């Protein structure tokens, strides 16, 4: 069976998304280093009804993100990495609904820095969908 040649777009998107995942995930292994640490912990706490302690949830998230990053960079188990990334990306939008006061100003149109941090994930989702189509 002939292997399909990967396009430049496929390679560059996989590597760049992988680097972002690896970088952001690695930060979460060190307490107080990730700017998203508290938001992630609070979100996971609410979504799991407090069943997972915060110090455990942030490490699990760090493992998830770094694993996705490594798999995308190395092009290993790509289908699973893409699904894991998409699930993660969808979950990143939950703070918009769970903590609207952190995501929006008085107007539901103006985003805070947290809201902007979340909304930029739309670009990553679009890129992941391009990679899924090529897979």
Secondary structure, DSSP 8 states (H G I E B T S, - for coil): -------HHHHHHHHHHHHHHHHHHHHTTSTTT-TTHHHHHHHHHHHTTT-S-HHHHHHHHHHHHHHHHHHHHHT-SHHHHHHHHHHHHHHTTHHHHH-HHHHB-SSSSSB-HHHHHHHTHHHHHHHHHHHHHH-
